[in-house]
Amino acid sequence: MTTIAAPAKPDLAALRRDVRAFLADELASGGFAPRCDSWLSGFDVGFSHRLAERSWLAMTWPEEYGGHGRSQLERYAVNEELLAAGAPVAAHWIGDRQVGPALLKNGSVEQRQRFLPRMARGDLLFAIGMSEPDSGSDLASVRSTARRVEDGWRVNGTKVWTSHAQRSDFLLALVRTEARTTSRHDGLSQLIIDLRADGVSVNPIAMLDGEQHFNEVVLDDVFVPDRDVLGAVGDGWRQVTHELAHERSGPERFLSTYPLIEATISGAARADDPIAGILLARLITLRQMSRDVGDQLQAGHTPAVEAAVVKDMGTRFEGDSLEMVRSLLGREPDPTATDLCGRLLAEAIQHAPVFTLRGGTSEVLRGIIARSVVGR
Ligand SMILES: Cc1cc2nc3c(=O)[nH]c(=O)nc-3n(C[C@H](O)[C@H](O)[C@H](O)COP(=O)(O)OP(=O)(O)OC[C@H]3O[C@@H](n4cnc5c(N)ncnc54)[C@H](O)[C@@H]3O)c2cc1C
C-alpha cells in the first residue's frame, strides 16, 4: 500500500527565531530604531529590501510572480515579529497586504507579471486611493471620474489621506466609470494610476507630530491605459470590499502600541502587575480573532463583518493600552523624552487619534456589524 506523506507543517518557531536574530542584528548595527505605529510611520525602503532578500516580502504569493509560496500562518508570524519590534515596514506594507492580493485575485496575467515581481523585491511601491475630501466613510459616494477615451480613460478628481503617495510609484484608485446607475455601488472601477503621469499632483499633509506621511492627490485629466484597469469595469465595489477585509483584519490593528507595552513591562519589571495581565489577555484574544479572519481570507471568503470586529476591538485596545501604560509608568507623555519608554509613549500618544480613523472609523465598523446582526 502506498502511503501519502502529510504536507510538512511549517516550523514557525524556527522562522520566528530567524526573524528575531535578523532584528537583533539590525538593532545592533543601527539599522532601525523601534517605534510605535511602525507600519504607517516607519518608511525605509532599504529595510524593505533587506526583508525581501530574506524572502519575507510577498511570502504567500506564487513563485511564478516572485513570491515564495509560503502559508498565511508563516506570513503572519513574520509580520507579528516585525510589528512587535517596531521595525520600519511601511514602505512595502500596503503593497504586500492588499495590492498584491488584489492583483492576484482580480488582475490580468500581464498585470501580475508587470507588477508583482518588482513588489516582491521591494522595488515598486503602491498607495491606496479610496478616500476623497467628501467620501471617507461613505466610500460609494466617490466623485473622481474616469471618462472613456480611445485606448483608455481620462481621470479627474481628488483623493485625500493617501498614505505615502509622495514616495510611491502607483496608486490603486477607486473611481466612478459610469455616472448614472440604479445602485450607487455599481459603476465604480479600480484603476492603477502611475503617480508620475502627466496631470498627477501629490501634496503632502502634515500630521499632528509634523510628520508628512499622507497626502492629497489631485488627478487632472490623467490618462490611464486600458491595460491598467484592475478587474472588470464596474466591479470596483465588490473588489474593494474584499480588499478592505485584508486591510482591517491584520495584526497591525492591535500591535501599533506593542513596542511601548513591551518596553514598559520589561523596563519597569511590572510583569506581575494585574494591568500587564489584562493587556496580555486582550492581545491573545485579538490575535486569535485576527488569525481566524486570515484563515477565511486564505480560503477565498470575504469576511467583511469579522474583519470589522477585529479592527474595532483592536484599535480600541490600542487606545486603552496607552492609558494602562501611562498608569504603569506613572508619567505623562513628553515629546522631548529621550529614554525608550518616554520616546515611545510620546510618539504613540501623538499617533493615537488616527488608530480608529484609518481603514474605517469605529462608528462605521459598528454599523457594518449591527447591520449584519439585524439582517439575520
Ligand atoms: C493615518 C491615516 C491614513 C489613511 N490612509 C489612507 C490611504 O492610504 N488611502 C485612503 O484611501 N484613505 C486613507 N485614510 C482615510 C480613511 O480611510 C478615512 O479617514 C476614514 O475612512 C474616515 O473617513 P473621513 O476622514 O472622510 O471621515 P468621515 O467619513 O467624514 O467621518 C467623520 C465622522 O463621522 C462619523 N460617521 C460618518 N458616517 C457615519 C455613519 N454612517 N454612522 C455613524 N457615524 C458616522 C465617523 O465615524 C467620523 O467620526 C487614512 C486616514 C488616516 C487617519
The ligand as an SDF file (V2000), in Angstrom:
LIG
                    3D

 53 58  0  0  0  0  0  0  0  0999 V2000
   -3.4930   57.9550    9.2170 C   0  0  0  0  0  0  0  0  0  0  0  0
   -4.4780   57.7590    8.1120 C   0  0  0  0  0  0  0  0  0  0  0  0
   -4.0890   57.1500    6.9410 C   0  0  0  0  0  0  0  0  0  0  0  0
   -5.0090   56.9800    5.9010 C   0  0  0  0  0  0  0  0  0  0  0  0
   -4.5650   56.4130    4.7210 N   0  0  0  0  0  0  0  0  0  0  0  0
   -5.4390   56.3040    3.6920 C   0  0  0  0  0  0  0  0  0  0  0  0
   -4.9920   55.7910    2.4320 C   0  0  0  0  0  0  0  0  0  0  0  0
   -3.8130   55.4350    2.2520 O   0  0  0  0  0  0  0  0  0  0  0  0
   -5.8780   55.7040    1.4300 N   0  0  0  0  0  0  0  0  0  0  0  0
   -7.1810   56.0910    1.5750 C   0  0  0  0  0  0  0  0  0  0  0  0
   -7.9510   55.9480    0.6230 O   0  0  0  0  0  0  0  0  0  0  0  0
   -7.6310   56.5880    2.7500 N   0  0  0  0  0  0  0  0  0  0  0  0
   -6.7970   56.7130    3.8030 C   0  0  0  0  0  0  0  0  0  0  0  0
   -7.2380   57.2420    5.0080 N   0  0  0  0  0  0  0  0  0  0  0  0
   -8.6110   57.7530    5.1000 C   0  0  0  0  0  0  0  0  0  0  0  0
   -9.5250   56.9580    5.9940 C   0  0  0  0  0  0  0  0  0  0  0  0
   -9.9110   55.7570    5.3910 O   0  0  0  0  0  0  0  0  0  0  0  0
  -10.7050   57.8640    6.3060 C   0  0  0  0  0  0  0  0  0  0  0  0
  -10.2220   58.9150    7.1240 O   0  0  0  0  0  0  0  0  0  0  0  0
  -11.8170   57.1460    7.0050 C   0  0  0  0  0  0  0  0  0  0  0  0
  -12.4270   56.2230    6.1620 O   0  0  0  0  0  0  0  0  0  0  0  0
  -12.8970   58.1560    7.5290 C   0  0  0  0  0  0  0  0  0  0  0  0
  -13.3130   58.9760    6.5020 O   0  0  0  0  0  0  0  0  0  0  0  0
  -13.3210   60.5870    6.6790 P   0  0  0  0  0  0  0  0  0  0  0  0
  -11.9860   61.0150    7.1790 O   0  0  0  0  0  0  0  0  0  0  0  0
  -13.8050   61.1680    5.4000 O   0  0  0  0  0  0  0  0  0  0  0  0
  -14.3560   60.8730    7.8460 O   0  0  0  0  0  0  0  0  0  0  0  0
  -15.9500   60.9780    7.6960 P   0  0  0  0  0  0  0  0  0  0  0  0
  -16.4400   59.8450    6.8740 O   0  0  0  0  0  0  0  0  0  0  0  0
  -16.2950   62.3430    7.2530 O   0  0  0  0  0  0  0  0  0  0  0  0
  -16.4130   60.7580    9.1770 O   0  0  0  0  0  0  0  0  0  0  0  0
  -16.4170   61.8320   10.1350 C   0  0  0  0  0  0  0  0  0  0  0  0
  -17.0450   61.3200   11.4150 C   0  0  0  0  0  0  0  0  0  0  0  0
  -18.4060   60.9710   11.1670 O   0  0  0  0  0  0  0  0  0  0  0  0
  -18.6530   59.6220   11.5720 C   0  0  0  0  0  0  0  0  0  0  0  0
  -19.5790   58.9840   10.6420 N   0  0  0  0  0  0  0  0  0  0  0  0
  -19.5390   59.0110    9.2860 C   0  0  0  0  0  0  0  0  0  0  0  0
  -20.5170   58.2440    8.7730 N   0  0  0  0  0  0  0  0  0  0  0  0
  -21.1970   57.6990    9.8190 C   0  0  0  0  0  0  0  0  0  0  0  0
  -22.3120   56.8060    9.9430 C   0  0  0  0  0  0  0  0  0  0  0  0
  -22.9100   56.3240    8.8590 N   0  0  0  0  0  0  0  0  0  0  0  0
  -22.6960   56.4570   11.1780 N   0  0  0  0  0  0  0  0  0  0  0  0
  -22.0920   56.9520   12.2900 C   0  0  0  0  0  0  0  0  0  0  0  0
  -21.0360   57.8000   12.2350 N   0  0  0  0  0  0  0  0  0  0  0  0
  -20.5920   58.1790   11.0300 C   0  0  0  0  0  0  0  0  0  0  0  0
  -17.3010   58.9400   11.5170 C   0  0  0  0  0  0  0  0  0  0  0  0
  -17.2500   57.8250   12.3870 O   0  0  0  0  0  0  0  0  0  0  0  0
  -16.3660   60.0610   11.9540 C   0  0  0  0  0  0  0  0  0  0  0  0
  -16.3110   60.1240   13.3590 O   0  0  0  0  0  0  0  0  0  0  0  0
   -6.3370   57.4150    6.0590 C   0  0  0  0  0  0  0  0  0  0  0  0
   -6.7420   58.0180    7.2520 C   0  0  0  0  0  0  0  0  0  0  0  0
   -5.8300   58.2080    8.2730 C   0  0  0  0  0  0  0  0  0  0  0  0
   -6.2960   58.8630    9.5450 C   0  0  0  0  0  0  0  0  0  0  0  0
  1  2  1  0
  2  3  1  0
  2 52  2  0
  3  4  2  0
  4  5  1  0
  4 50  1  0
  5  6  2  0
  6  7  1  0
  6 13  1  0
  7  8  2  0
  7  9  1  0
  9 10  1  0
 10 11  2  0
 10 12  1  0
 12 13  2  0
 13 14  1  0
 14 15  1  0
 14 50  1  0
 15 16  1  0
 16 17  1  0
 16 18  1  0
 18 19  1  0
 18 20  1  0
 20 21  1  0
 20 22  1  0
 22 23  1  0
 23 24  1  0
 24 25  2  0
 24 26  1  0
 24 27  1  0
 27 28  1  0
 28 29  2  0
 28 30  1  0
 28 31  1  0
 31 32  1  0
 32 33  1  0
 33 34  1  0
 33 48  1  0
 34 35  1  0
 35 36  1  0
 35 46  1  0
 36 37  1  0
 36 45  1  0
 37 38  2  0
 38 39  1  0
 39 40  1  0
 39 45  2  0
 40 41  1  0
 40 42  2  0
 42 43  1  0
 43 44  2  0
 44 45  1  0
 46 47  1  0
 46 48  1  0
 48 49  1  0
 50 51  2  0
 51 52  1  0
 52 53  1  0
M  END
$$$$
